[in-house]
Amino acid sequence: MPEMMFDVRWPDGTEVSYYSPSLVVTEHLDTGTTYPVAEFVTRSRTCMEIADARVRAKYGFGCAQSARTIALIDAAAGRFAPTDEVRVEGFRR
């Protein structure tokens, strides 16, 4: 599976890179786009669930890293209001 990183800037200016085991993240998030925290979490969770399913279909087991990514995003998001904004800075392979 082609893994990648996606970089985001949280409302407090913190920049974080997150792992995706699949390129699916580029189908649900756009570079340079700002999302309300709640929407970003929902979109990220969708991406990680799809990525996990793709890994499971190909290898017969899920991807622990996709679960870790969503846990990290959930923890970071908990510091902000649902309407605060997260910016997707870019993608790296």
LODO-111775 format. One line per 4 residues: their letters; for each residue z, x, y of N, C-alpha, C. Coordinates in Angstrom, 1 decimal. Layout:
% residues N
a = Z,X,Y,Z,X,Y,Z,X,Y; ...
END
This chain:
% residues 93
mpem = 0.0,0.8,-1.2,0.0,0.0,0.0,0.0,0.9,1.2; -0.7,0.5,2.2,-0.8,1.3,3.5,0.4,1.0,4.3; 1.4,1.9,4.3,2.6,1.6,5.1,2.4,2.0,6.6; 3.2,1.5,7.5,3.1,1.8,8.9,4.4,1.6,9.6
mfdv = 4.5,2.1,10.8,5.7,2.0,11.6,5.2,1.1,12.8; 6.1,0.3,13.3,5.9,-0.4,14.6,7.0,-0.2,15.5; 6.6,0.1,16.8,7.6,0.5,17.8,7.8,-0.6,18.8; 9.1,-0.9,19.1,9.4,-1.9,20.0,10.4,-1.4,21.0
rwpd = 10.4,-2.1,22.2,11.4,-1.9,23.2,12.2,-3.1,23.4; 13.5,-3.0,23.1,14.5,-4.1,23.2,14.8,-4.4,24.7; 15.4,-5.5,25.0,15.6,-5.9,26.4,16.5,-4.9,27.2; 17.3,-4.1,26.5,18.1,-3.1,27.2,17.3,-1.8,27.4
gtev = 16.1,-1.7,27.0,15.3,-0.5,27.2,15.3,0.4,26.0; 16.1,0.1,25.0,16.1,0.9,23.8,14.8,0.8,23.0; 14.2,1.9,22.6,13.0,2.0,21.8,13.4,2.3,20.4; 12.8,1.5,19.5,13.1,1.7,18.1,11.8,1.6,17.3
syys = 11.7,2.4,16.2,10.6,2.3,15.3,11.1,1.7,14.0; 10.3,0.7,13.5,10.6,0.0,12.3,9.5,0.2,11.3; 9.9,0.3,10.0,9.0,0.5,8.9,8.4,-0.8,8.3; 7.2,-0.8,8.0,6.5,-1.9,7.3,5.8,-1.3,6.1
pslv = 6.0,-1.9,4.9,5.3,-1.4,3.7,3.8,-1.8,3.7; 3.4,-2.6,4.7,2.1,-3.2,4.7,1.5,-3.3,6.1; 0.2,-3.4,6.2,-0.4,-3.5,7.6,-0.3,-5.0,8.1; 0.4,-5.8,7.3,0.5,-7.2,7.7,1.1,-7.4,9.1
vteh = 1.9,-6.5,9.4,2.6,-6.6,10.7,1.6,-6.7,11.9; 0.5,-6.1,11.7,-0.6,-6.2,12.8,-1.2,-7.5,12.9; -1.0,-8.4,11.9,-1.5,-9.7,11.9,-0.6,-10.7,12.6; 0.7,-10.3,12.8,1.7,-11.2,13.4,2.3,-10.7,14.7
ldtg = 2.1,-9.4,15.0,2.6,-8.9,16.3,1.4,-8.1,17.0; 1.4,-8.2,18.3,0.3,-7.5,19.0,0.9,-6.4,20.0; 0.2,-5.3,20.0,0.6,-4.2,20.9,0.6,-4.7,22.3; 1.6,-4.3,23.0,1.7,-4.6,24.5,2.2,-6.0,24.8
ttyp = 2.5,-6.8,23.7,2.9,-8.2,23.9,4.4,-8.2,23.9; 4.9,-9.1,24.8,6.4,-9.3,24.9,6.7,-10.7,24.2; 7.7,-10.7,23.4,8.1,-11.9,22.7,9.6,-12.2,23.0; 10.0,-13.4,23.1,11.4,-13.8,23.1,12.0,-13.2,21.9
vaef = 13.3,-12.7,22.0,14.0,-12.2,20.8,13.9,-13.1,19.6; 14.2,-14.3,19.7,14.1,-15.2,18.6,12.8,-15.3,17.9; 11.7,-15.3,18.7,10.4,-15.4,18.2,10.0,-14.0,17.5; 10.4,-12.9,18.1,10.2,-11.6,17.5,10.9,-11.5,16.1
vtrs = 12.1,-12.0,16.0,12.8,-12.0,14.8,12.1,-12.8,13.7; 11.7,-14.0,14.1,11.0,-14.9,13.2,9.7,-14.2,12.7; 8.9,-13.7,13.6,7.6,-13.1,13.3,7.8,-11.8,12.4; 8.8,-11.1,12.7,9.2,-9.9,11.9,9.6,-10.2,10.5
rtcm = 10.4,-11.3,10.4,10.9,-11.7,9.1,9.7,-12.2,8.3; 8.8,-12.9,8.9,7.5,-13.4,8.2,6.8,-12.2,7.7; 6.6,-11.2,8.5,5.8,-10.0,8.1,6.5,-9.3,6.9; 7.8,-9.1,7.0,8.5,-8.4,5.9,8.5,-9.2,4.6
eiad = 8.6,-10.5,4.7,8.5,-11.4,3.5,7.1,-11.3,2.9; 6.1,-11.3,3.7,4.7,-11.1,3.1,4.5,-9.7,2.5; 5.0,-8.7,3.3,4.9,-7.3,2.8,5.6,-7.2,1.4; 6.8,-7.8,1.4,7.6,-7.7,0.1,6.8,-8.4,-1.0
arvr = 6.2,-9.5,-0.8,5.5,-10.2,-1.8,4.3,-9.4,-2.2; 3.6,-8.7,-1.3,2.5,-7.9,-1.7,2.9,-6.7,-2.6; 4.0,-6.1,-2.2,4.5,-5.0,-3.0,4.9,-5.5,-4.4; 5.6,-6.7,-4.5,6.0,-7.3,-5.7,4.8,-7.6,-6.6
akyg = 3.7,-8.1,-6.0,2.5,-8.4,-6.7,1.8,-7.2,-7.3; 1.9,-6.1,-6.5,1.2,-4.9,-7.0,2.0,-4.1,-7.9; 3.3,-4.0,-7.7,4.1,-3.0,-8.5,5.1,-3.7,-9.4; 5.3,-5.0,-9.3,6.2,-5.7,-10.2,7.7,-5.8,-9.7
fgca = 7.9,-5.2,-8.5,9.2,-5.3,-7.9,9.1,-5.3,-6.4; 10.1,-5.8,-5.7,10.1,-6.0,-4.3,10.3,-4.7,-3.5; 10.3,-4.7,-2.3,10.4,-3.5,-1.4,11.7,-3.6,-0.7; 12.6,-2.7,-1.1,14.0,-2.6,-0.4,13.8,-2.3,1.0
qsar = 12.8,-1.5,1.4,12.6,-1.1,2.8,12.3,-2.3,3.7; 11.6,-3.3,3.2,11.3,-4.4,4.0,12.5,-5.2,4.3; 13.4,-5.3,3.3,14.7,-6.0,3.5,15.6,-5.2,4.5; 15.5,-3.9,4.4,16.3,-3.1,5.4,15.7,-3.2,6.8
tial = 14.4,-3.3,6.9,13.8,-3.5,8.2,14.3,-4.8,8.9; 14.3,-5.9,8.1,14.7,-7.1,8.7,16.2,-7.1,9.0; 17.0,-6.4,8.2,18.4,-6.3,8.5,18.6,-5.5,9.8; 17.9,-4.5,10.0,18.0,-3.7,11.2,17.6,-4.5,12.5
idaa = 16.5,-5.3,12.3,16.0,-6.1,13.4,17.0,-7.2,13.7; 17.6,-7.8,12.7,18.6,-8.9,12.9,19.8,-8.3,13.6; 20.3,-7.1,13.2,21.4,-6.5,13.9,21.1,-6.2,15.3; 20.0,-5.6,15.6,19.6,-5.3,17.0,19.5,-6.6,17.8
agrf = 18.9,-7.6,17.3,18.6,-8.9,18.0,20.0,-9.6,18.3; 21.0,-9.4,17.5,22.3,-10.0,17.7,22.9,-9.6,19.0; 22.4,-8.5,19.6,23.0,-8.0,20.9,22.4,-8.7,22.1; 21.4,-9.6,21.9,20.7,-10.2,23.0,20.6,-11.7,22.9
aptd = 20.3,-12.3,24.0,20.1,-13.8,24.0,18.7,-14.0,23.3; 18.6,-15.2,22.7,17.3,-15.5,22.0,16.1,-15.5,23.0; 16.4,-15.8,24.3,15.3,-15.8,25.2,15.0,-14.5,25.9; 15.8,-13.5,25.7,15.5,-12.1,26.2,14.2,-11.7,25.6
evrv = 13.6,-10.7,26.2,12.3,-10.3,25.7,12.2,-8.9,25.0; 11.5,-8.9,23.9,11.2,-7.6,23.2,9.7,-7.3,23.3; 9.4,-6.1,23.6,8.0,-5.7,23.8,7.6,-4.8,22.6; 6.4,-5.2,22.0,5.8,-4.4,20.9,5.0,-3.2,21.6
egfr = 5.5,-2.0,21.4,4.8,-0.9,22.1,3.6,-0.3,21.3; 3.6,-0.4,20.0,2.5,0.0,19.2,2.7,0.2,17.8; 1.7,0.6,17.1,1.7,0.8,15.6,1.3,2.2,15.3; 1.9,2.7,14.2,1.6,4.1,13.7,1.4,4.1,12.2
r = 0.5,4.8,11.7,0.3,4.9,10.3,0.7,6.3,9.8
END
